[in-house]
Amino acid sequence: MIGKSTKKILVVEDDMPTLEAIGLKLKEQGFLVENAFDGEEAMEKIKENNYDLVLLDILLPKKNGFEIIREMKTNDNLKNIKILVFSNLNHSESVTWALSQGIEGYVVKADTDVNSLIEEIKKVLLKK
């Protein structure tokens, strides 16, 4: 059993209903959850906080998820934060590139319900 209450997750999503549904489910599971609605807000929060996981959409205003991945993985202070992409962008080149950067996984929104996403998050957080 992971100490869920100690796990802090940033959910980066610009669709409010999706953001609220994910946040509610994560909080019900005992996780500490913060939200960001665009890429710039996400990077500010990532730099200021110590997250265990960033749940990241790719298609975001101001700064897209690919830019966030690149910025995190090239910053010594941020590169070890786990990233799980949750996006409807499922072109094979996009998925391949993101996975090649060392993210923990790439989940396609259209293929995944909230409960399955929560299970995937738990798996990622259990990995060392």
Backbone as JSON, one array per atom type, in Angstrom:
{
  "sequence": "MIGKSTKKILVVEDDMPTLEAIGLKLKEQGFLVENAFDGEEAMEKIKENNYDLVLLDILLPKKNGFEIIREMKTNDNLKNIKILVFSNLNHSESVTWALSQGIEGYVVKADTDVNSLIEEIKKVLLKK",
  "N": [[0.85, -1.2, 0.0], [0.69, 2.1, -0.94], [1.63, 5.18, 0.59], [-0.76, 7.03, 0.22], [-1.72, 9.52, 1.04], [0.51, 11.04, 1.19], [1.26, 11.53, -1.36], [1.59, 13.83, -3.9], [-0.09, 15.39, -6.49], [-0.09, 17.07, -9.59], [-2.55, 18.15, -11.7], [-2.8, 18.84, -14.99], [-4.8, 20.37, -17.09], [-7.02, 21.7, -19.48], [-9.72, 21.48, -19.84], [-12.49, 22.02, -18.05], [-14.65, 20.3, -16.93], [-13.43, 17.74, -17.17], [-11.12, 18.12, -15.66], [-12.24, 18.62, -13.1], [-13.55, 16.16, -12.61], [-11.42, 14.3, -12.55], [-9.86, 15.39, -10.48], [-11.62, 15.18, -8.27], [-11.94, 12.36, -8.04], [-9.27, 11.61, -7.51], [-8.83, 12.92, -5.06], [-10.72, 11.57, -3.5], [-9.41, 9.19, -3.29], [-7.43, 9.81, -1.59], [-5.24, 11.34, -2.36], [-3.16, 14.27, -2.57], [-4.09, 17.03, -4.36], [-3.48, 19.36, -6.92], [-4.28, 21.87, -9.35], [-3.73, 22.95, -12.74], [-4.45, 25.11, -15.4], [-3.35, 25.86, -17.81], [-0.31, 25.71, -19.8], [1.72, 27.53, -18.95], [0.97, 28.24, -16.31], [1.16, 25.7, -15.23], [3.97, 25.15, -15.38], [4.95, 27.13, -13.65], [3.86, 26.25, -11.19], [5.02, 23.7, -11.03], [7.73, 24.32, -10.75], [7.68, 25.55, -8.26], [6.74, 23.73, -6.4], [6.82, 20.43, -4.89], [6.09, 17.88, -6.55], [4.84, 14.53, -6.79], [3.85, 13.44, -9.04], [3.0, 14.54, -12.31], [0.13, 14.9, -14.02], [-0.54, 15.17, -17.27], [-1.97, 17.0, -19.87], [-1.67, 17.33, -23.43], [-2.51, 19.16, -25.43], [-2.68, 22.28, -24.76], [-3.4, 25.67, -23.68], [-1.16, 28.49, -24.09], [1.34, 27.14, -23.39], [2.35, 24.11, -24.65], [1.94, 20.56, -23.85], [4.17, 19.08, -24.77], [6.22, 20.96, -24.72], [6.35, 21.38, -21.98], [7.14, 18.84, -21.06], [9.7, 18.7, -22.29], [10.96, 20.88, -21.03], [10.86, 20.1, -18.32], [12.34, 17.67, -18.34], [14.87, 18.48, -19.03], [15.77, 19.92, -16.95], [17.61, 19.83, -14.08], [16.49, 19.94, -11.52], [13.89, 19.18, -11.89], [13.68, 16.92, -13.45], [13.26, 14.36, -12.4], [10.67, 14.15, -11.59], [7.7, 12.38, -11.9], [5.88, 11.88, -14.91], [2.77, 11.54, -16.36], [1.11, 11.31, -19.28], [-2.06, 12.39, -20.35], [-4.12, 12.5, -22.8], [-5.97, 13.41, -25.78], [-4.56, 13.5, -28.06], [-3.24, 11.32, -30.13], [-1.4, 10.55, -32.09], [1.0, 8.43, -33.54], [3.65, 9.37, -33.71], [3.71, 11.42, -31.83], [3.18, 10.08, -29.42], [5.36, 8.3, -29.37], [7.54, 10.11, -29.29], [7.07, 11.43, -26.81], [7.24, 9.27, -24.99], [9.89, 8.59, -25.43], [11.2, 10.56, -24.1], [11.27, 9.86, -21.51], [8.97, 9.77, -19.95], [6.41, 8.39, -17.8], [4.16, 7.15, -18.87], [1.57, 7.08, -21.43], [-1.6, 7.93, -21.84], [-4.57, 7.61, -23.59], [-7.25, 9.76, -23.72], [-9.83, 9.27, -24.88], [-9.97, 6.55, -24.84], [-10.1, 5.77, -22.22], [-11.6, 5.54, -19.04], [-12.36, 7.46, -16.04], [-11.91, 5.92, -13.71], [-10.17, 3.9, -14.62], [-8.02, 5.51, -15.32], [-7.24, 6.43, -12.77], [-6.33, 4.04, -11.66], [-4.12, 3.6, -13.32], [-2.55, 5.8, -12.58], [-1.99, 5.09, -9.92], [-0.39, 2.81, -10.38], [1.82, 3.99, -11.65], [2.79, 5.6, -9.57], [3.63, 3.66, -7.8], [5.87, 2.61, -8.99], [9.4, 2.56, -8.82]],
  "CA": [[0.0, 0.0, 0.0], [1.45, 3.35, -0.95], [1.1, 6.2, 1.49], [-1.42, 7.92, -0.75], [-1.9, 10.87, 1.53], [1.75, 11.79, 1.0], [1.51, 11.71, -2.79], [1.07, 15.11, -4.39], [-0.27, 15.3, -7.94], [-0.55, 18.24, -10.33], [-3.36, 17.8, -12.87], [-2.71, 19.93, -15.97], [-5.92, 20.09, -18.01], [-7.75, 22.93, -19.77], [-11.15, 21.19, -19.91], [-12.93, 22.09, -16.65], [-15.33, 19.09, -16.45], [-12.45, 16.67, -17.04], [-10.28, 18.49, -14.52], [-13.0, 18.42, -11.87], [-13.81, 14.73, -12.42], [-10.17, 13.66, -12.16], [-9.5, 15.9, -9.16], [-12.52, 14.59, -7.28], [-11.59, 10.94, -7.87], [-7.97, 11.52, -6.85], [-9.01, 13.31, -3.66], [-11.42, 10.46, -2.84], [-8.41, 8.14, -3.06], [-6.5, 10.28, -0.57], [-4.11, 12.08, -2.91], [-3.16, 15.73, -2.53], [-4.26, 17.4, -5.77], [-3.5, 20.76, -7.36], [-4.67, 21.98, -10.76], [-3.25, 24.03, -13.6], [-5.34, 25.18, -16.56], [-2.57, 26.09, -19.02], [1.08, 25.31, -19.67], [2.53, 28.47, -18.17], [0.61, 28.04, -14.91], [1.71, 24.4, -14.84], [5.41, 25.25, -15.14], [5.15, 27.91, -12.42], [3.57, 25.39, -10.05], [6.01, 22.62, -10.99], [8.98, 24.88, -10.22], [7.5, 26.0, -6.88], [6.24, 22.65, -5.54], [7.48, 19.14, -5.0], [5.05, 16.92, -6.93], [5.22, 13.15, -7.06], [3.38, 13.13, -10.39], [2.28, 15.53, -13.1], [-0.8, 14.33, -15.01], [-0.35, 16.24, -18.24], [-2.58, 17.04, -21.2], [-0.72, 17.85, -24.42], [-3.08, 20.33, -26.11], [-2.94, 23.28, -23.71], [-3.1, 27.06, -24.05], [0.04, 29.2, -23.67], [2.51, 26.28, -23.53], [1.78, 22.77, -24.79], [2.51, 19.51, -23.02], [5.49, 18.7, -25.25], [7.16, 21.96, -24.19], [6.49, 21.12, -20.54], [7.98, 17.64, -20.93], [11.07, 19.07, -22.64], [11.49, 21.75, -19.99], [11.06, 19.32, -17.1], [13.36, 16.63, -18.49], [16.19, 19.09, -19.19], [16.04, 20.7, -15.73], [18.07, 18.89, -13.05], [15.61, 19.98, -10.35], [12.55, 18.71, -12.25], [13.7, 15.76, -14.35], [12.86, 13.11, -11.75], [9.23, 14.16, -11.31], [7.02, 11.47, -12.82], [4.91, 12.49, -15.82], [1.84, 10.66, -17.06], [0.34, 12.08, -20.25], [-3.47, 12.02, -20.51], [-4.45, 13.4, -23.9], [-6.62, 12.84, -26.95], [-3.59, 13.51, -29.15], [-2.71, 9.96, -30.12], [-0.58, 10.24, -33.27], [2.1, 7.57, -33.1], [4.88, 10.16, -33.54], [3.58, 12.16, -30.57], [3.32, 9.11, -28.33], [6.75, 7.81, -29.4], [8.44, 11.17, -28.81], [6.86, 11.64, -25.37], [7.8, 8.12, -24.27], [11.35, 8.63, -25.56], [11.72, 11.57, -23.17], [11.34, 9.29, -20.17], [7.73, 9.87, -19.18], [5.98, 7.1, -17.26], [3.12, 6.53, -19.68], [0.77, 7.94, -22.3], [-2.96, 7.41, -21.79], [-5.47, 8.33, -24.51], [-8.51, 10.09, -23.03], [-11.01, 8.65, -25.5], [-9.92, 5.1, -24.58], [-9.91, 5.53, -20.79], [-12.51, 6.22, -18.12], [-11.67, 8.05, -14.89], [-11.45, 4.87, -12.8], [-8.98, 3.28, -15.23], [-6.94, 6.48, -15.19], [-6.79, 6.41, -11.38], [-5.53, 2.81, -11.51], [-2.84, 3.84, -14.0], [-1.8, 6.72, -11.71], [-1.49, 4.3, -8.79], [0.71, 1.98, -10.88], [2.97, 4.87, -11.88], [3.33, 6.03, -8.29], [4.26, 2.51, -7.15], [7.17, 2.36, -9.63], [10.55, 3.26, -8.21]],
  "C": [[0.88, 1.24, 0.0], [0.81, 4.32, 0.02], [0.45, 7.28, 0.66], [-1.51, 9.35, -0.25], [-0.64, 11.71, 1.36], [2.03, 12.08, -0.46], [0.8, 12.95, -3.3], [1.07, 15.1, -5.92], [-0.73, 16.66, -8.49], [-1.29, 17.75, -11.56], [-3.36, 19.02, -13.79], [-3.7, 19.62, -17.09], [-6.7, 21.38, -18.22], [-9.25, 22.72, -19.92], [-11.69, 21.05, -18.48], [-13.68, 20.83, -16.18], [-14.38, 17.9, -16.25], [-11.57, 16.9, -15.82], [-10.99, 18.21, -13.2], [-13.23, 16.94, -11.58], [-12.56, 14.0, -11.94], [-9.78, 14.09, -10.75], [-10.33, 15.29, -8.05], [-12.15, 13.14, -6.99], [-10.26, 10.78, -7.14], [-8.07, 11.88, -5.37], [-9.73, 12.23, -2.88], [-10.46, 9.33, -2.49], [-7.34, 8.57, -2.07], [-5.28, 11.02, -1.08], [-4.28, 13.58, -2.66], [-3.14, 16.2, -3.98], [-4.24, 18.91, -5.93], [-3.78, 20.75, -8.85], [-3.92, 23.11, -11.44], [-4.06, 23.95, -14.89], [-4.61, 25.45, -17.87], [-1.11, 25.76, -18.74], [1.94, 26.24, -18.84], [2.25, 28.33, -16.68], [1.2, 26.73, -14.4], [3.2, 24.51, -14.52], [5.71, 26.07, -13.89], [4.94, 27.02, -11.2], [4.6, 24.27, -9.91], [7.32, 23.12, -10.39], [8.88, 25.23, -8.74], [7.12, 24.89, -5.91], [7.02, 21.37, -5.79], [6.41, 18.08, -5.28], [5.65, 15.53, -7.1], [4.87, 12.78, -8.5], [2.73, 14.35, -11.01], [1.45, 14.75, -14.12], [-1.0, 15.42, -16.05], [-1.13, 16.02, -19.53], [-1.53, 17.6, -22.16], [-1.24, 19.14, -25.05], [-3.56, 21.33, -25.07], [-2.71, 24.68, -24.25], [-1.76, 27.51, -23.46], [1.33, 28.4, -23.8], [1.99, 24.85, -23.59], [2.54, 21.74, -23.94], [3.89, 19.06, -23.46], [6.55, 19.67, -24.73], [7.4, 21.74, -22.7], [7.37, 19.91, -20.31], [9.44, 18.0, -21.19], [11.7, 19.91, -21.53], [11.77, 20.99, -18.7], [12.24, 18.36, -17.22], [14.76, 17.19, -18.72], [16.57, 19.95, -18.0], [16.4, 19.72, -14.61], [17.16, 18.85, -11.83], [14.24, 19.35, -10.62], [12.53, 17.36, -12.96], [13.25, 14.45, -13.72], [11.39, 13.08, -11.34], [8.55, 13.27, -12.35], [5.97, 12.23, -13.63], [4.08, 11.38, -16.46], [1.01, 11.54, -17.99], [-1.06, 11.49, -20.35], [-4.04, 12.97, -21.55], [-5.23, 12.66, -24.98], [-5.71, 12.87, -28.17], [-2.9, 12.14, -29.15], [-2.0, 9.57, -31.41], [0.63, 9.45, -32.8], [3.39, 8.35, -32.88], [4.86, 10.9, -32.2], [3.81, 11.24, -29.38], [4.77, 8.65, -28.23], [7.7, 8.86, -28.85], [8.3, 11.33, -27.3], [7.47, 10.5, -24.56], [9.33, 8.12, -24.32], [11.99, 9.64, -24.62], [11.76, 11.07, -21.73], [10.09, 9.48, -19.32], [7.29, 8.46, -18.77], [4.92, 6.4, -18.1], [2.34, 7.57, -20.47], [-0.6, 7.3, -22.42], [-3.85, 8.26, -22.69], [-6.82, 8.51, -23.84], [-9.7, 9.3, -23.57], [-11.1, 7.15, -25.2], [-9.97, 4.76, -23.1], [-10.96, 6.26, -19.97], [-11.73, 6.67, -16.88], [-11.13, 6.97, -13.95], [-10.21, 4.16, -13.33], [-7.78, 4.21, -15.14], [-6.38, 6.47, -13.78], [-5.93, 5.17, -11.12], [-4.16, 2.96, -12.16], [-1.96, 4.77, -13.17], [-1.21, 5.96, -10.53], [-0.31, 3.43, -9.2], [1.98, 2.82, -11.05], [3.6, 5.27, -10.56], [3.99, 4.89, -7.52], [5.63, 2.19, -7.74], [8.25, 3.15, -8.92], [11.28, 4.08, -9.24]]
}
